Amino acid sequence: MEINRTETEHYQGHLVTKINLVNDNGVEISCLTMGATWNEFLVPTATGSKKNLLLSFDSVEGYYSNGLCTAQIIGRVAGRIKDGKFKIGDRQYQVPQNENGNTLHGGPTGFNSYNWNYTTSRNEDSVSVIFQHPIKEKEDGFPGDMLATVIYTLDNQNRVTITFSAIAEGNDTLFNPTNHVYFNLSDRSDLATHSLYLKANEVLEVDDELIPTGRVKEVTDTPFDFRKMTNLQVAIAQNHGFDDTFVVDGQGLKAAPIAILKDDESGDQVTIHSDRNGLVMYTMHEIQPGVYYSRDHGAEGKAGEGVALEAQTLPDAINHENFGNIVLPRGSKQSYRISYTYDNTLPKE
Protein backbone atom coordinates (compact mmCIF):
# COMPACT_ATOMS: atom_id res chain seq x y z
CA MET A 1 0.00 0.00 0.00
CA GLU A 2 1.36 3.41 -0.97
CA ILE A 3 0.52 7.06 -0.32
CA ASN A 4 2.13 9.79 -2.42
CA ARG A 5 1.61 13.56 -2.30
CA THR A 6 2.43 16.22 -4.89
CA GLU A 7 1.88 19.96 -4.74
CA THR A 8 0.53 20.43 -8.26
CA GLU A 9 -0.38 24.08 -8.83
CA HIS A 10 -1.89 27.27 -7.45
CA TYR A 11 -5.55 27.97 -8.18
CA GLN A 12 -7.15 31.29 -7.19
CA GLY A 13 -4.66 31.75 -4.38
CA HIS A 14 -4.86 28.17 -3.14
CA LEU A 15 -1.97 25.69 -3.19
CA VAL A 16 -3.50 22.47 -4.51
CA THR A 17 -2.14 19.09 -3.45
CA LYS A 18 -2.69 15.80 -5.27
CA ILE A 19 -2.78 12.68 -3.10
CA ASN A 20 -2.27 9.23 -4.70
CA LEU A 21 -3.40 6.04 -3.00
CA VAL A 22 -2.12 2.72 -4.42
CA ASN A 23 -3.15 -0.78 -3.33
CA ASP A 24 -1.21 -4.05 -3.56
CA ASN A 25 -2.94 -4.96 -6.86
CA GLY A 26 -1.70 -1.85 -8.67
CA VAL A 27 -5.10 -0.15 -8.56
CA GLU A 28 -4.67 3.54 -7.81
CA ILE A 29 -6.79 6.58 -7.09
CA SER A 30 -5.82 10.23 -6.84
CA CYS A 31 -7.64 13.09 -5.15
CA LEU A 32 -7.18 16.85 -5.21
CA THR A 33 -7.51 19.10 -2.17
CA MET A 34 -9.43 21.64 -4.28
CA GLY A 35 -13.06 20.51 -4.18
CA ALA A 36 -11.99 17.26 -2.43
CA THR A 37 -12.06 16.04 -6.03
CA TRP A 38 -11.72 12.38 -7.06
CA ASN A 39 -9.25 12.93 -9.88
CA GLU A 40 -8.40 9.41 -11.09
CA PHE A 41 -9.41 5.76 -10.72
CA LEU A 42 -6.52 3.93 -12.41
CA VAL A 43 -6.66 0.20 -13.11
CA PRO A 44 -4.05 -2.10 -14.72
CA THR A 45 -4.51 -3.22 -18.33
CA ALA A 46 -3.26 -6.27 -20.21
CA THR A 47 -0.47 -4.18 -21.78
CA GLY A 48 0.91 -3.15 -18.39
CA SER A 49 -0.34 0.43 -18.61
CA LYS A 50 -3.11 1.90 -16.46
CA LYS A 51 -6.52 3.13 -17.57
CA ASN A 52 -8.45 5.91 -15.88
CA LEU A 53 -12.11 4.93 -15.42
CA LEU A 54 -13.14 8.51 -14.63
CA LEU A 55 -13.61 11.60 -16.72
CA SER A 56 -10.90 13.92 -15.40
CA PHE A 57 -8.99 17.09 -16.22
CA ASP A 58 -5.26 17.74 -16.46
CA SER A 59 -5.50 20.94 -14.42
CA VAL A 60 -7.64 22.27 -11.60
CA GLU A 61 -8.91 25.03 -13.90
CA GLY A 62 -10.59 22.35 -16.04
CA TYR A 63 -12.86 21.38 -13.15
CA TYR A 64 -14.06 24.96 -12.67
CA SER A 65 -14.33 26.21 -16.26
CA ASN A 66 -17.71 24.52 -16.75
CA GLY A 67 -20.79 23.53 -14.78
CA LEU A 68 -20.26 19.76 -14.82
CA CYS A 69 -18.94 19.50 -11.22
CA THR A 70 -16.86 16.57 -12.49
CA ALA A 71 -15.95 14.11 -9.69
CA GLN A 72 -16.18 16.83 -7.04
CA ILE A 73 -17.68 16.62 -3.58
CA ILE A 74 -21.18 18.11 -3.60
CA GLY A 75 -22.86 19.57 -0.50
CA ARG A 76 -24.35 20.65 1.76
CA VAL A 77 -27.21 19.33 -0.37
CA ALA A 78 -26.86 17.45 -3.64
CA GLY A 79 -29.41 18.12 -6.35
CA ARG A 80 -32.01 20.87 -6.42
CA ILE A 81 -33.99 22.62 -3.69
CA LYS A 82 -37.12 24.19 -5.15
CA ASP A 83 -36.93 28.01 -5.05
CA GLY A 84 -34.09 27.66 -2.52
CA LYS A 85 -36.75 27.49 0.23
CA PHE A 86 -37.43 24.99 2.99
CA LYS A 87 -38.61 24.68 6.57
CA ILE A 88 -36.88 23.05 9.53
CA GLY A 89 -39.45 22.74 12.26
CA ASP A 90 -41.45 25.97 12.25
CA ARG A 91 -38.70 28.10 10.77
CA GLN A 92 -38.62 29.05 7.09
CA TYR A 93 -35.27 29.45 5.32
CA GLN A 94 -34.18 31.01 2.04
CA VAL A 95 -30.77 29.94 0.74
CA PRO A 96 -28.83 31.34 -2.26
CA GLN A 97 -30.24 30.36 -5.66
CA ASN A 98 -27.97 29.50 -8.58
CA GLU A 99 -30.11 27.79 -11.25
CA ASN A 100 -33.42 29.12 -12.58
CA GLY A 101 -34.36 30.45 -9.16
CA ASN A 102 -33.59 27.10 -7.49
CA THR A 103 -30.61 26.01 -5.40
CA LEU A 104 -28.42 23.40 -7.09
CA HIS A 105 -25.63 21.34 -5.49
CA GLY A 106 -25.28 23.48 -2.38
CA GLY A 107 -25.70 26.80 -4.14
CA PRO A 108 -23.00 29.13 -5.47
CA THR A 109 -20.65 28.29 -2.57
CA GLY A 110 -20.98 24.53 -2.28
CA PHE A 111 -18.47 22.02 -0.90
CA ASN A 112 -16.58 22.01 -4.21
CA SER A 113 -15.71 25.69 -3.66
CA TYR A 114 -13.20 24.94 -0.91
CA ASN A 115 -9.56 23.86 -0.80
CA TRP A 116 -9.81 21.17 1.89
CA ASN A 117 -7.29 20.35 4.61
CA TYR A 118 -6.15 16.75 4.58
CA THR A 119 -4.38 13.98 6.45
CA THR A 120 -3.69 10.38 5.41
CA SER A 121 -3.79 6.96 7.04
CA ARG A 122 -2.59 3.47 6.18
CA ASN A 123 -3.09 -0.07 7.44
CA GLU A 124 -2.35 -3.56 6.10
CA ASP A 125 -5.36 -3.69 3.79
CA SER A 126 -6.22 -0.07 2.93
CA VAL A 127 -5.02 3.50 2.50
CA SER A 128 -7.06 6.66 3.03
CA VAL A 129 -7.03 10.40 2.57
CA ILE A 130 -9.13 12.36 5.04
CA PHE A 131 -10.38 15.78 3.93
CA GLN A 132 -11.88 18.22 6.42
CA HIS A 133 -13.27 21.75 6.22
CA PRO A 134 -15.37 24.03 8.46
CA ILE A 135 -18.50 25.09 6.57
CA LYS A 136 -19.74 28.50 7.69
CA GLU A 137 -23.27 29.89 7.46
CA LYS A 138 -21.88 33.30 6.54
CA GLU A 139 -20.10 31.78 3.51
CA ASP A 140 -22.67 29.47 1.92
CA GLY A 141 -25.95 30.93 3.22
CA PHE A 142 -27.29 27.70 4.73
CA PRO A 143 -28.35 27.74 8.38
CA GLY A 144 -25.77 26.73 10.97
CA ASP A 145 -22.05 26.08 10.89
CA MET A 146 -20.82 22.52 10.41
CA LEU A 147 -17.55 20.60 10.38
CA ALA A 148 -17.51 18.43 7.24
CA THR A 149 -15.25 15.42 6.67
CA VAL A 150 -14.80 13.39 3.49
CA ILE A 151 -12.70 10.21 3.53
CA TYR A 152 -11.57 8.33 0.41
CA THR A 153 -10.39 4.78 1.19
CA LEU A 154 -8.85 2.33 -1.30
CA ASP A 155 -8.53 -1.27 -0.14
CA ASN A 156 -7.09 -4.50 -1.52
CA GLN A 157 -10.53 -5.62 -2.71
CA ASN A 158 -10.16 -2.83 -5.32
CA ARG A 159 -12.92 -0.95 -3.55
CA VAL A 160 -13.07 2.82 -3.20
CA THR A 161 -15.25 3.93 -0.29
CA ILE A 162 -16.22 7.56 0.18
CA THR A 163 -17.39 8.39 3.69
CA PHE A 164 -19.14 11.72 4.24
CA SER A 165 -19.58 13.04 7.78
CA ALA A 166 -20.77 16.29 9.30
CA ILE A 167 -21.20 17.68 12.79
CA ALA A 168 -23.73 20.50 13.16
CA GLU A 169 -22.01 23.11 15.31
CA GLY A 170 -24.64 25.83 15.02
CA ASN A 171 -28.34 25.72 14.23
CA ASP A 172 -30.15 22.76 12.73
CA THR A 173 -29.08 22.39 9.11
CA LEU A 174 -29.24 20.09 6.06
CA PHE A 175 -26.78 17.40 4.95
CA ASN A 176 -27.17 15.34 1.76
CA PRO A 177 -23.74 15.09 0.08
CA THR A 178 -22.51 13.07 -2.89
CA ASN A 179 -19.65 12.80 -5.34
CA HIS A 180 -20.48 13.93 -8.88
CA VAL A 181 -18.37 11.21 -10.50
CA TYR A 182 -18.50 10.54 -14.25
CA PHE A 183 -17.47 7.16 -15.66
CA ASN A 184 -16.33 5.88 -19.03
CA LEU A 185 -14.83 2.41 -18.67
CA SER A 186 -13.87 2.05 -22.33
CA ASP A 187 -11.33 3.61 -24.67
CA ARG A 188 -14.15 5.05 -26.78
CA SER A 189 -15.62 8.56 -26.70
CA ASP A 190 -19.15 7.25 -26.15
CA LEU A 191 -20.98 4.66 -24.04
CA ALA A 192 -21.80 2.23 -26.87
CA THR A 193 -20.10 -0.76 -25.21
CA HIS A 194 -21.46 -0.07 -21.72
CA SER A 195 -24.13 -2.10 -19.94
CA LEU A 196 -25.89 -0.88 -16.81
CA TYR A 197 -27.86 -2.49 -13.99
CA LEU A 198 -29.86 -0.41 -11.48
CA LYS A 199 -31.69 -1.78 -8.44
CA ALA A 200 -34.64 0.53 -8.98
CA ASN A 201 -38.33 -0.10 -9.66
CA GLU A 202 -39.25 3.60 -9.80
CA VAL A 203 -37.97 6.93 -11.07
CA LEU A 204 -38.97 10.37 -9.80
CA GLU A 205 -41.37 12.48 -11.83
CA VAL A 206 -39.97 15.99 -12.33
CA ASP A 207 -41.18 19.29 -13.77
CA ASP A 208 -39.60 21.32 -16.56
CA GLU A 209 -36.90 22.58 -14.18
CA LEU A 210 -36.05 19.03 -13.03
CA ILE A 211 -37.67 19.62 -9.63
CA PRO A 212 -39.41 16.52 -8.23
CA THR A 213 -43.20 16.76 -8.19
CA GLY A 214 -43.44 14.28 -5.32
CA ARG A 215 -44.74 11.49 -7.53
CA VAL A 216 -42.88 8.42 -8.80
CA LYS A 217 -43.18 6.47 -12.05
CA GLU A 218 -42.80 2.75 -12.55
CA VAL A 219 -39.88 1.81 -14.80
CA THR A 220 -41.57 -1.25 -16.34
CA ASP A 221 -41.78 -1.08 -20.15
CA THR A 222 -39.85 2.21 -20.27
CA PRO A 223 -36.25 3.17 -21.14
CA PHE A 224 -35.75 3.63 -17.37
CA ASP A 225 -35.84 -0.11 -16.69
CA PHE A 226 -32.29 -1.24 -15.89
CA ARG A 227 -33.25 -4.10 -13.57
CA LYS A 228 -31.24 -6.39 -15.82
CA MET A 229 -28.02 -5.45 -17.59
CA THR A 230 -29.02 -3.15 -20.47
CA ASN A 231 -26.99 -1.48 -23.19
CA LEU A 232 -26.69 2.10 -22.00
CA GLN A 233 -26.28 3.69 -25.43
CA VAL A 234 -29.50 2.08 -26.70
CA ALA A 235 -31.42 3.34 -23.67
CA ILE A 236 -29.94 6.82 -24.11
CA ALA A 237 -31.14 6.91 -27.72
CA GLN A 238 -34.63 5.79 -26.69
CA ASN A 239 -34.91 8.45 -23.98
CA HIS A 240 -32.86 11.24 -25.63
CA GLY A 241 -30.49 11.07 -22.68
CA PHE A 242 -30.95 10.83 -18.91
CA ASP A 243 -30.92 13.44 -16.16
CA ASP A 244 -33.07 11.50 -13.75
CA THR A 245 -33.30 10.19 -10.19
CA PHE A 246 -33.91 6.49 -9.60
CA VAL A 247 -35.51 5.35 -6.35
CA VAL A 248 -33.16 2.70 -4.98
CA ASP A 249 -34.84 -0.51 -3.87
CA GLY A 250 -33.50 -1.78 -0.55
CA GLN A 251 -30.45 0.42 -0.11
CA GLY A 252 -27.69 -0.48 2.31
CA LEU A 253 -23.99 -1.19 2.05
CA LYS A 254 -24.48 -4.81 3.13
CA ALA A 255 -27.36 -5.33 0.71
CA ALA A 256 -27.15 -5.98 -3.01
CA PRO A 257 -25.45 -3.31 -5.13
CA ILE A 258 -27.57 -0.41 -6.30
CA ALA A 259 -25.74 -0.20 -9.64
CA ILE A 260 -23.33 -2.14 -11.85
CA LEU A 261 -21.66 -0.46 -14.83
CA LYS A 262 -19.72 -2.67 -17.24
CA ASP A 263 -17.74 -2.15 -20.42
CA ASP A 264 -18.55 -5.26 -22.43
CA GLU A 265 -15.48 -4.82 -24.63
CA SER A 266 -12.75 -4.66 -21.97
CA GLY A 267 -14.64 -6.48 -19.20
CA ASP A 268 -13.95 -3.62 -16.78
CA GLN A 269 -16.76 -3.22 -14.28
CA VAL A 270 -17.64 -0.94 -11.36
CA THR A 271 -20.14 -2.04 -8.71
CA ILE A 272 -21.76 0.63 -6.53
CA HIS A 273 -23.17 0.23 -3.02
CA SER A 274 -24.90 3.01 -1.08
CA ASP A 275 -26.73 3.46 2.21
CA ARG A 276 -29.23 5.97 0.77
CA ASN A 277 -32.39 5.83 -1.31
CA GLY A 278 -31.54 7.65 -4.56
CA LEU A 279 -29.25 7.46 -7.56
CA VAL A 280 -29.06 10.32 -10.05
CA MET A 281 -27.96 9.37 -13.57
CA TYR A 282 -26.81 12.05 -15.98
CA THR A 283 -25.56 11.07 -19.44
CA MET A 284 -24.19 14.41 -20.66
CA HIS A 285 -26.61 14.60 -23.60
CA GLU A 286 -25.57 18.24 -23.90
CA ILE A 287 -22.09 19.62 -23.29
CA GLN A 288 -20.88 23.18 -23.48
CA PRO A 289 -17.87 24.12 -25.64
CA GLY A 290 -14.42 24.23 -24.09
CA VAL A 291 -14.50 20.98 -22.10
CA TYR A 292 -11.22 19.10 -22.55
CA TYR A 293 -11.02 15.84 -20.63
CA SER A 294 -7.62 14.23 -20.00
CA ARG A 295 -8.65 11.06 -21.82
CA ASP A 296 -9.21 12.97 -25.09
CA HIS A 297 -5.59 14.16 -25.40
CA GLY A 298 -6.40 17.71 -26.44
CA ALA A 299 -9.60 17.03 -28.39
CA GLU A 300 -12.80 18.67 -27.20
CA GLY A 301 -15.15 16.57 -25.08
CA LYS A 302 -18.24 15.07 -26.66
CA ALA A 303 -21.85 14.92 -25.52
CA GLY A 304 -22.58 11.47 -24.14
CA GLU A 305 -18.93 10.74 -23.44
CA GLY A 306 -19.56 9.65 -19.86
CA VAL A 307 -22.24 8.83 -17.34
CA ALA A 308 -22.57 10.40 -13.89
CA LEU A 309 -23.91 8.06 -11.19
CA GLU A 310 -24.57 10.04 -8.01
CA ALA A 311 -25.77 8.17 -4.93
CA GLN A 312 -27.66 10.38 -2.48
CA THR A 313 -30.90 10.88 -0.59
CA LEU A 314 -33.62 11.82 -3.08
CA PRO A 315 -33.33 15.45 -4.26
CA ASP A 316 -35.48 18.18 -2.67
CA ALA A 317 -36.09 15.75 0.18
CA ILE A 318 -36.53 18.61 2.64
CA ASN A 319 -39.72 19.58 0.77
CA HIS A 320 -41.12 16.02 0.45
CA GLU A 321 -41.68 14.20 3.72
CA ASN A 322 -41.56 10.73 2.13
CA PHE A 323 -38.20 11.29 0.35
CA GLY A 324 -35.94 10.84 3.38
CA ASN A 325 -34.68 12.90 6.30
CA ILE A 326 -31.73 15.19 5.50
CA VAL A 327 -32.03 17.43 8.58
CA LEU A 328 -28.89 17.50 10.72
CA PRO A 329 -29.92 18.69 14.20
CA ARG A 330 -27.71 21.05 16.18
CA GLY A 331 -24.93 19.19 18.00
CA SER A 332 -25.46 15.92 16.12
CA LYS A 333 -23.31 13.97 13.65
CA GLN A 334 -24.36 12.14 10.49
CA SER A 335 -22.32 9.87 8.22
CA TYR A 336 -23.02 8.30 4.80
CA ARG A 337 -21.01 5.99 2.58
CA ILE A 338 -20.78 5.11 -1.10
CA SER A 339 -18.47 2.37 -2.39
CA TYR A 340 -17.21 1.64 -5.90
CA THR A 341 -15.62 -1.78 -6.49
CA TYR A 342 -13.54 -2.47 -9.59
CA ASP A 343 -13.33 -5.87 -11.26
CA ASN A 344 -12.48 -7.26 -14.68
CA THR A 345 -15.03 -9.82 -15.78
CA LEU A 346 -13.14 -11.34 -18.73
CA PRO A 347 -12.15 -15.01 -18.26
CA LYS A 348 -8.72 -15.35 -16.67
CA GLU A 349 -6.15 -17.06 -18.86
N, C-alpha and C positions, 0 to 999 in steps of 0.2 A: 504494500500500500504506500502511495506517495502523495505528498502535498507540495506543490510548487507555487510561488508567488512572483508576480512581475508587475512593476509599476509601468503601465502602458502609455498613458498620455494625460494631459490636462484637458478638462472639459468644463467650460464656464466657471473657471476658478477652482475646480475640484481636481485633485490628484486621484486618478482612477487606477485601481489595482485589479489585476486578473489573477484569480486563484484556480489552479488546476488540481483536480483530484483524480488519482489513477488507482484502479484496483489490480489484483493479482492476475486478472485475465487480460489485461491490456485495454480494458474499457476505461474511458476517460471522460470527465466532464470539466467544463470551465465555467466560472461565474465572474461577473464584473461587480465591483462595489457600486457603481452608478446604476441605480434602479434595481439593485440586487438581481441583476439580469442573469438568466441561464444562457450562456453564450454558445456552448457547444455540448454535444452528446456524441462522442467519437467512439466508433466500434471498429474492431479489426476486420479486414477483408481478406479474401483468398490470396491476393497479391502481396500481402504484408503491409499495405498502406492502411490508413484509417479513414472512415467515412463519417461525416457529420450528418446526423439524422435530423438536425434542426435547421430551420431558416435562421441565418445569422448575418451579422455585418462585420466588416473588417475594422471599423472604427466606432467609437461611441456615438459620434455625430450621426451615423447611419440609423441608430435606434431612435433618434429624436427629430429627424428631418421629415417624418411622416407620422400619420396617426395610427399606425398598425400596432403599437405597443408590443412589438415582437419580443417574446420570451421574457418580458419584464414582470416584476411583482406588481399586482394590481390590488389596491385597497384605498381607503378603508372598506369600500363596498364595490365589488365587481358588478359589472352590468349597469343597467339604467335605473335611476330613481325618478319616477314620474314627477315632472315640474320641480324637481329638487326639494320636495316637501314630504314630511312624514311626522308622525306623532310618536313620542315615547311616553307612555302613561297619559297624562292629561296635557302634556306640553307639546306645542306645535313648533317644528323647526323648519327653517329655510336654509338650504346649503347652496354653495355656488353652482351655477348651471354652466355647462360647457358643450351641450349638443341640443340644438332645437328647443331650448328652454328646459331641457332635462339635465340631470346630472349623470355623467357616464364615467365609470371606472375611477370613482373617488374624486371626480371634479378636476378642475385645472391644476390642483396641487395634490395629486395622488401619490401613492407610495413610490411610483417610478420616478418621481421628481427628485428624490434624495440620493445623496452619496452616502451609503450605509457604512457604519463601523463594522469591523469583522474580527473574529478569532477563528481558530481551527482546532480540530481534535482528531485523534487517530486511535483505533484499537486493532485487534488482530484481524477483524473481518470487515471493517468499514473505515471510511474517512469522511470528515464533515467540514463544512464552512458554516459558521454561525454569524448571520448578519443581524444587527440591532440598530434601532433608531427611535428616538423620542418623537412622537407625532403630536404636534401642538394645535390646539383649537384655533389660535390666532393665525396659524399658517394655512390650514386647509379648510377652515370654516365649518367643520363638523363639531358637534358638541363634545366637550371633554378632552383632556389630554390622555394619551395612552403611550405605553412603551411597547413597541412592536418588535418581534423577533422572527426571523426566517432562517431555517436551517436546511441546507442541502446535504444529503448523505448519500454516498455511493458505497455499495457493499459488494461482496464477492459473489452474490447471486445476480450481478449485473442489474441491480435495482437502484433507481434514483428515488429517494423519498424527500419530498418537500414538506416540512413541518412549519405551520404558521401559528404564532402565538401572540396574544396581546393581553396586557393588563391595563384595565381602565383606572387611570389615576385621578381623573376629575369627575365630571358628571357622567351619567349613563350615556352610552354611545352605541355605535353600530360597528360590526366586524364581520365581513364576508369577503375574505381575500381569495385570490387565485394567482396562477401563473398563466400568462397569455402566450403559451408556447405554440409554435407552428411546426408541423412535421412535414418532411418529404423523405421517405425512406429509400427512394430510388436515385438513380443518376439522371433521371429525366426532368424536364421542366414542367411536368404536369403530373396528375395523379392517376394516369391511365392504368397502371399496373397495381394500384392499391385496392385492397379489400378491407372492409370495415365491419365490425360487430359492435352493437350497442345494446346494453341491457335496459331497454326502455320500451314500454308499451304505449307511452303517450308523449306528446310534444305540446308546448305551450302555444296557445293562440295569442297573437300579438296584433297591435294596431299598426297604422301606417308609419309610426315612429319607432316601431319595434318595442313598444311598451306592452307588457302582458295585460290581457283583459281580465285575467282571473280564471278563464276557462281553459280546459285542455282538450286536445284532439287525439283520438285513437290513431295509431300509425298503420293499422292493418289496411292493406291494399292501397298504400300511398308510397311515394318515394322516401318517406321518413322511416320506413320499416327496415331496420338493420339488425333484427333479432337473429339472423343468420348471416354469415359472412357474405357481403354484397360488394360488387365492384363499385367503387366510389365515384369514378368518372361517369359511369352510366347513370347513377342516381343524381349526380350534379346536373347532367344534361336534362334529365326528366323534370327537375325542380328549378332549373335556371339558377343553381347555386343554393347554398345554405348559409343562413345567419339565424340560427334557431336554437332553442333550449329544449333539450330532451329531459323528461322526468325519469330519473334513475329508479329502477325497480330493485328494492332491497339493497340499498347502499351499505357499505361497511368494509373496512380494510380486510377483515377475515372472511368476508363473503366472496361470491364470484366476482370476477372483474366487471367493471362497468363498461369497458371498451377494449377492443383489440384492433390494432391497425397493422396491416401486413402488406409488404411489397411482394407480390407473387413472383416477381422475376428474381430477386436476390434472396428471398426467403427471410429477410430481416423483418422483425416483428416487435412491436411495443405493446405491452399489456398494462392497462391503467386500472388502479384501484382507488377508491375515494370513500370518505366517511360522510359525504353529503349527498343531497338529493337531486342535483342538477348537473348537466353537462351541456355547455354551449359549444356548438360546432359552427365554425365560420370558414368558408372555402375560398375566400379572396376572389369572388366572382367579378369584382372591380378592384383596380389598383391604380393609384395615382402615379404620374410620371416621376422619375427621379429616385426610384427604389432600386438599389443595387445590392443584392444579396451576395455573400461571399462565394456561395456555390456556383454563381453564374460567371465568375472570372471577368468582371468588367461589363458584361452585358446587362441590359436593363431587366428587372424582374417582370414576370408575366402574371396576368390574372390567372387564378387557379393553380398557382405553382405549389401551394402548400395548403395544409388544413390545420386550423387552430382547434384544439380540444381542451376546453377550459372547465375543469371540475369546480363546482361551487354550490352554495345554497341558491335556490331559484332566484332569478333577478326580481327586483322590486318587492322582495319578500316583506319588507317593513310595511308595505301597503296592502298585503294580502295575508290574512291571518292563517291560511292553510298552506302557505309556501315554506314555512320554516322560521325559526326564531333566530334573528341575527342581532338582537339587542345584547350588548355587553354592559351589565350593570356596574355601577361605580364600585371600585375595590375588588372586582372579580377578574378571573383569568379564563381565557378560552383558547383552545388549541384545535387545529384541524390538520389533516394529512392527505397528501396525494402521492401515490407511488407509480413509477413508470419502469417496467421491467423489460430489458432487452433480451431477445433470443433470436437465433437463426434456425429456421424450421426446415432447411434443406437436409436431406439424408446425409449423415456423416459417412465419409469414405473410410 
